[in-house]
């Protein structure tokens, strides 16, 4: 095959499963450290040890090593579904009549239906290696909970998942997949924890949030020395594990001499976006490319575009360390939109730092426009995308349409983080014409901002 002939799907060989994760922080200005809210001093490993596994704490605090080895046991797990395909969206290009080339890295080719399995496998392996017996976590749309249930079953650990209540009601079959793999699923907020009961008192009938579900999961984890909490986004070690997405994408593109002009990802907590862009961003920070990076978030939960860059808690009960990030306030309660995985008040400190330094851009998209793009993508490319992923699809299409207007032949890469086959209630609303856009007012945002801690480090 001639080098200019790009196959519809670009697969890597099994031997090309990466042996190392890419630590983009080694090339960045270090983001401000996590702070212990009791002392207002940087968190140490001992501060984090009651909540997280030892190995991930070491990764969380590693700002210097550009490459971190992936253990063989994790690579063996990855072989079940990796490398994932990089696809050129020829049919979408034709439908848009654009001169642009559109590529997407598809992470939905596993039972969890998303990229989340990349970090789930790693974190459960480290927990097993440490001798732990059980884990707790939260999940929004359900992809993370499903992925963790799969990994926990594989490595033989018990798992309790606190699932955001509105998502558990919208996606009952996602919950059943988790239960099939042996997980206990608790709709959050629940009356099983102090954090859940407190939120139900303040917001009777609440559909919940990721911040609340995190609080409940951490509270549960702290009740046993043989249990730890695992997080599916936001923290640096999760973004590190997701860098396998970007490494594979860059390896495949390099084979054909392709350098993207634009890379786009949906952004909730920031791990899939950060993972996709990591090796490309590392090169940009070293002056090796001039790629545009675009984070896409829902208009209903605009942490980057309308949030504040301050220290805030990562959960609504204010039990986590303080992170310097773009945030809407740990008490912000997002509307019940269908992109459950993007309904988080804050953003990854890595992504926040890059955005704050203007190394990347951020935009918001309304829910109706997201589903318009999702339906067009499904009709042209044959995959029903998750609502979260469809935020990236929307902006990729918008960029391709701009190329049609200017005649530019840009190369656009976006992350297709998962499938939408458990999101049919959302698609039904769209098809019925009953889906709506929920955009918080300045007054709504102010309520969330009022919950940001008034510590000296924020003044």
Secondary structure as a PSIPRED ss2 file (coil, helix, strand):
# PSIPRED VFORMAT (PSIPRED V4.0)

   1 X C   1.000  0.000  0.000
   2 X C   1.000  0.000  0.000
   3 X C   1.000  0.000  0.000
   4 X C   1.000  0.000  0.000
   5 X C   1.000  0.000  0.000
   6 X C   1.000  0.000  0.000
   7 X C   1.000  0.000  0.000
   8 X C   1.000  0.000  0.000
   9 X E   0.000  0.000  1.000
  10 X E   0.000  0.000  1.000
  11 X C   1.000  0.000  0.000
  12 X C   1.000  0.000  0.000
  13 X C   1.000  0.000  0.000
  14 X H   0.000  1.000  0.000
  15 X H   0.000  1.000  0.000
  16 X H   0.000  1.000  0.000
  17 X C   1.000  0.000  0.000
  18 X C   1.000  0.000  0.000
  19 X C   1.000  0.000  0.000
  20 X E   0.000  0.000  1.000
  21 X E   0.000  0.000  1.000
  22 X E   0.000  0.000  1.000
  23 X C   1.000  0.000  0.000
  24 X H   0.000  1.000  0.000
  25 X H   0.000  1.000  0.000
  26 X H   0.000  1.000  0.000
  27 X H   0.000  1.000  0.000
  28 X C   1.000  0.000  0.000
  29 X C   1.000  0.000  0.000
  30 X C   1.000  0.000  0.000
  31 X C   1.000  0.000  0.000
  32 X C   1.000  0.000  0.000
  33 X C   1.000  0.000  0.000
  34 X C   1.000  0.000  0.000
  35 X E   0.000  0.000  1.000
  36 X E   0.000  0.000  1.000
  37 X C   1.000  0.000  0.000
  38 X C   1.000  0.000  0.000
  39 X C   1.000  0.000  0.000
  40 X C   1.000  0.000  0.000
  41 X E   0.000  0.000  1.000
  42 X E   0.000  0.000  1.000
  43 X C   1.000  0.000  0.000
  44 X C   1.000  0.000  0.000
  45 X H   0.000  1.000  0.000
  46 X H   0.000  1.000  0.000
  47 X H   0.000  1.000  0.000
  48 X H   0.000  1.000  0.000
  49 X H   0.000  1.000  0.000
  50 X C   1.000  0.000  0.000
  51 X C   1.000  0.000  0.000
  52 X C   1.000  0.000  0.000
  53 X C   1.000  0.000  0.000
  54 X H   0.000  1.000  0.000
  55 X H   0.000  1.000  0.000
  56 X H   0.000  1.000  0.000
  57 X H   0.000  1.000  0.000
  58 X H   0.000  1.000  0.000
  59 X H   0.000  1.000  0.000
  60 X H   0.000  1.000  0.000
  61 X C   1.000  0.000  0.000
  62 X C   1.000  0.000  0.000
  63 X C   1.000  0.000  0.000
  64 X C   1.000  0.000  0.000
  65 X C   1.000  0.000  0.000
  66 X C   1.000  0.000  0.000
  67 X E   0.000  0.000  1.000
  68 X E   0.000  0.000  1.000
  69 X E   0.000  0.000  1.000
  70 X C   1.000  0.000  0.000
  71 X C   1.000  0.000  0.000
  72 X H   0.000  1.000  0.000
  73 X H   0.000  1.000  0.000
  74 X H   0.000  1.000  0.000
  75 X H   0.000  1.000  0.000
  76 X H   0.000  1.000  0.000
  77 X H   0.000  1.000  0.000
  78 X H   0.000  1.000  0.000
  79 X C   1.000  0.000  0.000
  80 X C   1.000  0.000  0.000
  81 X C   1.000  0.000  0.000
  82 X C   1.000  0.000  0.000
  83 X C   1.000  0.000  0.000
  84 X C   1.000  0.000  0.000
  85 X C   1.000  0.000  0.000
  86 X E   0.000  0.000  1.000
  87 X E   0.000  0.000  1.000
  88 X E   0.000  0.000  1.000
  89 X C   1.000  0.000  0.000
  90 X H   0.000  1.000  0.000
  91 X H   0.000  1.000  0.000
  92 X H   0.000  1.000  0.000
  93 X H   0.000  1.000  0.000
  94 X H   0.000  1.000  0.000
  95 X H   0.000  1.000  0.000
  96 X H   0.000  1.000  0.000
  97 X C   1.000  0.000  0.000
  98 X C   1.000  0.000  0.000
  99 X C   1.000  0.000  0.000
 100 X C   1.000  0.000  0.000
 101 X E   0.000  0.000  1.000
 102 X E   0.000  0.000  1.000
 103 X E   0.000  0.000  1.000
 104 X E   0.000  0.000  1.000
 105 X E   0.000  0.000  1.000
 106 X E   0.000  0.000  1.000
 107 X C   1.000  0.000  0.000
 108 X C   1.000  0.000  0.000
 109 X C   1.000  0.000  0.000
 110 X C   1.000  0.000  0.000
 111 X C   1.000  0.000  0.000
 112 X C   1.000  0.000  0.000
 113 X C   1.000  0.000  0.000
 114 X E   0.000  0.000  1.000
 115 X C   1.000  0.000  0.000
 116 X C   1.000  0.000  0.000
 117 X H   0.000  1.000  0.000
 118 X H   0.000  1.000  0.000
 119 X H   0.000  1.000  0.000
 120 X H   0.000  1.000  0.000
 121 X H   0.000  1.000  0.000
 122 X H   0.000  1.000  0.000
 123 X H   0.000  1.000  0.000
 124 X H   0.000  1.000  0.000
 125 X H   0.000  1.000  0.000
 126 X H   0.000  1.000  0.000
 127 X H   0.000  1.000  0.000
 128 X H   0.000  1.000  0.000
 129 X H   0.000  1.000  0.000
 130 X H   0.000  1.000  0.000
 131 X C   1.000  0.000  0.000
 132 X C   1.000  0.000  0.000
 133 X C   1.000  0.000  0.000
 134 X E   0.000  0.000  1.000
 135 X E   0.000  0.000  1.000
 136 X E   0.000  0.000  1.000
 137 X E   0.000  0.000  1.000
 138 X E   0.000  0.000  1.000
 139 X E   0.000  0.000  1.000
 140 X C   1.000  0.000  0.000
 141 X C   1.000  0.000  0.000
 142 X C   1.000  0.000  0.000
 143 X H   0.000  1.000  0.000
 144 X H   0.000  1.000  0.000
 145 X H   0.000  1.000  0.000
 146 X H   0.000  1.000  0.000
 147 X H   0.000  1.000  0.000
 148 X H   0.000  1.000  0.000
 149 X H   0.000  1.000  0.000
 150 X H   0.000  1.000  0.000
 151 X H   0.000  1.000  0.000
 152 X H   0.000  1.000  0.000
 153 X H   0.000  1.000  0.000
 154 X H   0.000  1.000  0.000
 155 X H   0.000  1.000  0.000
 156 X C   1.000  0.000  0.000
 157 X C   1.000  0.000  0.000
 158 X E   0.000  0.000  1.000
 159 X E   0.000  0.000  1.000
 160 X E   0.000  0.000  1.000
 161 X E   0.000  0.000  1.000
 162 X E   0.000  0.000  1.000
 163 X E   0.000  0.000  1.000
 164 X E   0.000  0.000  1.000
 165 X H   0.000  1.000  0.000
 166 X H   0.000  1.000  0.000
 167 X H   0.000  1.000  0.000
 168 X H   0.000  1.000  0.000
 169 X H   0.000  1.000  0.000
 170 X H   0.000  1.000  0.000
 171 X C   1.000  0.000  0.000
 172 X H   0.000  1.000  0.000
 173 X H   0.000  1.000  0.000
 174 X H   0.000  1.000  0.000
 175 X H   0.000  1.000  0.000
 176 X H   0.000  1.000  0.000
 177 X H   0.000  1.000  0.000
 178 X H   0.000  1.000  0.000
 179 X H   0.000  1.000  0.000
 180 X H   0.000  1.000  0.000
 181 X C   1.000  0.000  0.000
 182 X C   1.000  0.000  0.000
 183 X C   1.000  0.000  0.000
 184 X E   0.000  0.000  1.000
 185 X E   0.000  0.000  1.000
 186 X E   0.000  0.000  1.000
 187 X E   0.000  0.000  1.000
 188 X E   0.000  0.000  1.000
 189 X C   1.000  0.000  0.000
 190 X C   1.000  0.000  0.000
 191 X C   1.000  0.000  0.000
 192 X C   1.000  0.000  0.000
 193 X C   1.000  0.000  0.000
 194 X H   0.000  1.000  0.000
 195 X H   0.000  1.000  0.000
 196 X H   0.000  1.000  0.000
 197 X H   0.000  1.000  0.000
 198 X H   0.000  1.000  0.000
 199 X H   0.000  1.000  0.000
 200 X H   0.000  1.000  0.000
 201 X H   0.000  1.000  0.000
 202 X H   0.000  1.000  0.000
 203 X C   1.000  0.000  0.000
 204 X C   1.000  0.000  0.000
 205 X C   1.000  0.000  0.000
 206 X C   1.000  0.000  0.000
 207 X C   1.000  0.000  0.000
 208 X C   1.000  0.000  0.000
 209 X C   1.000  0.000  0.000
 210 X H   0.000  1.000  0.000
 211 X H   0.000  1.000  0.000
 212 X H   0.000  1.000  0.000
 213 X H   0.000  1.000  0.000
 214 X H   0.000  1.000  0.000
 215 X H   0.000  1.000  0.000
 216 X H   0.000  1.000  0.000
 217 X H   0.000  1.000  0.000
 218 X H   0.000  1.000  0.000
 219 X H   0.000  1.000  0.000
 220 X H   0.000  1.000  0.000
 221 X H   0.000  1.000  0.000
 222 X C   1.000  0.000  0.000
 223 X C   1.000  0.000  0.000
 224 X C   1.000  0.000  0.000
 225 X C   1.000  0.000  0.000
 226 X C   1.000  0.000  0.000
 227 X E   0.000  0.000  1.000
 228 X E   0.000  0.000  1.000
 229 X E   0.000  0.000  1.000
 230 X C   1.000  0.000  0.000
 231 X C   1.000  0.000  0.000
 232 X C   1.000  0.000  0.000
 233 X C   1.000  0.000  0.000
 234 X C   1.000  0.000  0.000
 235 X C   1.000  0.000  0.000
 236 X H   0.000  1.000  0.000
 237 X H   0.000  1.000  0.000
 238 X H   0.000  1.000  0.000
 239 X H   0.000  1.000  0.000
 240 X H   0.000  1.000  0.000
 241 X H   0.000  1.000  0.000
 242 X H   0.000  1.000  0.000
 243 X H   0.000  1.000  0.000
 244 X H   0.000  1.000  0.000
 245 X H   0.000  1.000  0.000
 246 X H   0.000  1.000  0.000
 247 X H   0.000  1.000  0.000
 248 X H   0.000  1.000  0.000
 249 X H   0.000  1.000  0.000
 250 X H   0.000  1.000  0.000
 251 X H   0.000  1.000  0.000
 252 X H   0.000  1.000  0.000
 253 X H   0.000  1.000  0.000
 254 X H   0.000  1.000  0.000
 255 X H   0.000  1.000  0.000
 256 X C   1.000  0.000  0.000
 257 X C   1.000  0.000  0.000
 258 X C   1.000  0.000  0.000
 259 X C   1.000  0.000  0.000
 260 X C   1.000  0.000  0.000
 261 X C   1.000  0.000  0.000
 262 X E   0.000  0.000  1.000
 263 X E   0.000  0.000  1.000
 264 X E   0.000  0.000  1.000
 265 X E   0.000  0.000  1.000
 266 X E   0.000  0.000  1.000
 267 X C   1.000  0.000  0.000
 268 X C   1.000  0.000  0.000
 269 X C   1.000  0.000  0.000
 270 X C   1.000  0.000  0.000
 271 X H   0.000  1.000  0.000
 272 X H   0.000  1.000  0.000
 273 X H   0.000  1.000  0.000
 274 X H   0.000  1.000  0.000
 275 X H   0.000  1.000  0.000
 276 X H   0.000  1.000  0.000
 277 X H   0.000  1.000  0.000
 278 X H   0.000  1.000  0.000
 279 X H   0.000  1.000  0.000
 280 X H   0.000  1.000  0.000
 281 X H   0.000  1.000  0.000
 282 X H   0.000  1.000  0.000
 283 X H   0.000  1.000  0.000
 284 X H   0.000  1.000  0.000
 285 X H   0.000  1.000  0.000
 286 X C   1.000  0.000  0.000
 287 X C   1.000  0.000  0.000
 288 X C   1.000  0.000  0.000
 289 X C   1.000  0.000  0.000
 290 X C   1.000  0.000  0.000
 291 X C   1.000  0.000  0.000
 292 X E   0.000  0.000  1.000
 293 X E   0.000  0.000  1.000
 294 X E   0.000  0.000  1.000
 295 X E   0.000  0.000  1.000
 296 X E   0.000  0.000  1.000
 297 X E   0.000  0.000  1.000
 298 X E   0.000  0.000  1.000
 299 X C   1.000  0.000  0.000
 300 X C   1.000  0.000  0.000
 301 X C   1.000  0.000  0.000
 302 X C   1.000  0.000  0.000
 303 X H   0.000  1.000  0.000
 304 X H   0.000  1.000  0.000
 305 X H   0.000  1.000  0.000
 306 X H   0.000  1.000  0.000
 307 X C   1.000  0.000  0.000
 308 X E   0.000  0.000  1.000
 309 X E   0.000  0.000  1.000
 310 X E   0.000  0.000  1.000
 311 X E   0.000  0.000  1.000
 312 X E   0.000  0.000  1.000
 313 X E   0.000  0.000  1.000
 314 X C   1.000  0.000  0.000
 315 X C   1.000  0.000  0.000
 316 X C   1.000  0.000  0.000
 317 X C   1.000  0.000  0.000
 318 X C   1.000  0.000  0.000
 319 X C   1.000  0.000  0.000
 320 X C   1.000  0.000  0.000
 321 X C   1.000  0.000  0.000
 322 X E   0.000  0.000  1.000
 323 X E   0.000  0.000  1.000
 324 X E   0.000  0.000  1.000
 325 X E   0.000  0.000  1.000
 326 X E   0.000  0.000  1.000
 327 X E   0.000  0.000  1.000
 328 X C   1.000  0.000  0.000
 329 X C   1.000  0.000  0.000
 330 X C   1.000  0.000  0.000
 331 X C   1.000  0.000  0.000
 332 X C   1.000  0.000  0.000
 333 X C   1.000  0.000  0.000
 334 X C   1.000  0.000  0.000
 335 X C   1.000  0.000  0.000
 336 X C   1.000  0.000  0.000
 337 X C   1.000  0.000  0.000
 338 X C   1.000  0.000  0.000
 339 X C   1.000  0.000  0.000
 340 X H   0.000  1.000  0.000
 341 X H   0.000  1.000  0.000
 342 X H   0.000  1.000  0.000
 343 X C   1.000  0.000  0.000
 344 X C   1.000  0.000  0.000
 345 X C   1.000  0.000  0.000
 346 X C   1.000  0.000  0.000
 347 X C   1.000  0.000  0.000
 348 X C   1.000  0.000  0.000
 349 X H   0.000  1.000  0.000
 350 X H   0.000  1.000  0.000
 351 X H   0.000  1.000  0.000
 352 X H   0.000  1.000  0.000
 353 X H   0.000  1.000  0.000
 354 X H   0.000  1.000  0.000
 355 X H   0.000  1.000  0.000
 356 X H   0.000  1.000  0.000
 357 X C   1.000  0.000  0.000
 358 X C   1.000  0.000  0.000
 359 X C   1.000  0.000  0.000
 360 X C   1.000  0.000  0.000
 361 X E   0.000  0.000  1.000
 362 X E   0.000  0.000  1.000
 363 X E   0.000  0.000  1.000
 364 X E   0.000  0.000  1.000
 365 X E   0.000  0.000  1.000
 366 X C   1.000  0.000  0.000
 367 X H   0.000  1.000  0.000
 368 X H   0.000  1.000  0.000
 369 X H   0.000  1.000  0.000
 370 X H   0.000  1.000  0.000
 371 X H   0.000  1.000  0.000
 372 X H   0.000  1.000  0.000
 373 X H   0.000  1.000  0.000
 374 X H   0.000  1.000  0.000
 375 X H   0.000  1.000  0.000
 376 X H   0.000  1.000  0.000
 377 X H   0.000  1.000  0.000
 378 X H   0.000  1.000  0.000
 379 X H   0.000  1.000  0.000
 380 X H   0.000  1.000  0.000
 381 X H   0.000  1.000  0.000
 382 X C   1.000  0.000  0.000
 383 X C   1.000  0.000  0.000
 384 X C   1.000  0.000  0.000
 385 X E   0.000  0.000  1.000
 386 X C   1.000  0.000  0.000
 387 X H   0.000  1.000  0.000
 388 X H   0.000  1.000  0.000
 389 X H   0.000  1.000  0.000
 390 X H   0.000  1.000  0.000
 391 X H   0.000  1.000  0.000
 392 X H   0.000  1.000  0.000
 393 X H   0.000  1.000  0.000
 394 X H   0.000  1.000  0.000
 395 X H   0.000  1.000  0.000
 396 X H   0.000  1.000  0.000
 397 X H   0.000  1.000  0.000
 398 X H   0.000  1.000  0.000
 399 X H   0.000  1.000  0.000
 400 X H   0.000  1.000  0.000
 401 X H   0.000  1.000  0.000
 402 X H   0.000  1.000  0.000
 403 X H   0.000  1.000  0.000
 404 X H   0.000  1.000  0.000
 405 X H   0.000  1.000  0.000
 406 X H   0.000  1.000  0.000
 407 X C   1.000  0.000  0.000
 408 X C   1.000  0.000  0.000
 409 X C   1.000  0.000  0.000
 410 X C   1.000  0.000  0.000
 411 X E   0.000  0.000  1.000
 412 X E   0.000  0.000  1.000
 413 X E   0.000  0.000  1.000
 414 X E   0.000  0.000  1.000
 415 X E   0.000  0.000  1.000
 416 X E   0.000  0.000  1.000
 417 X C   1.000  0.000  0.000
 418 X E   0.000  0.000  1.000
 419 X E   0.000  0.000  1.000
 420 X C   1.000  0.000  0.000
 421 X C   1.000  0.000  0.000
 422 X C   1.000  0.000  0.000
 423 X C   1.000  0.000  0.000
 424 X H   0.000  1.000  0.000
 425 X H   0.000  1.000  0.000
 426 X H   0.000  1.000  0.000
 427 X H   0.000  1.000  0.000
 428 X H   0.000  1.000  0.000
 429 X H   0.000  1.000  0.000
 430 X H   0.000  1.000  0.000
 431 X H   0.000  1.000  0.000
 432 X H   0.000  1.000  0.000
 433 X C   1.000  0.000  0.000
 434 X C   1.000  0.000  0.000
 435 X C   1.000  0.000  0.000
 436 X C   1.000  0.000  0.000
 437 X C   1.000  0.000  0.000
 438 X C   1.000  0.000  0.000
 439 X C   1.000  0.000  0.000
 440 X C   1.000  0.000  0.000
 441 X C   1.000  0.000  0.000
 442 X H   0.000  1.000  0.000
 443 X H   0.000  1.000  0.000
 444 X H   0.000  1.000  0.000
 445 X H   0.000  1.000  0.000
 446 X H   0.000  1.000  0.000
 447 X H   0.000  1.000  0.000
 448 X H   0.000  1.000  0.000
 449 X H   0.000  1.000  0.000
 450 X C   1.000  0.000  0.000
 451 X C   1.000  0.000  0.000
 452 X C   1.000  0.000  0.000
 453 X C   1.000  0.000  0.000
 454 X C   1.000  0.000  0.000
 455 X C   1.000  0.000  0.000
 456 X H   0.000  1.000  0.000
 457 X H   0.000  1.000  0.000
 458 X H   0.000  1.000  0.000
 459 X C   1.000  0.000  0.000
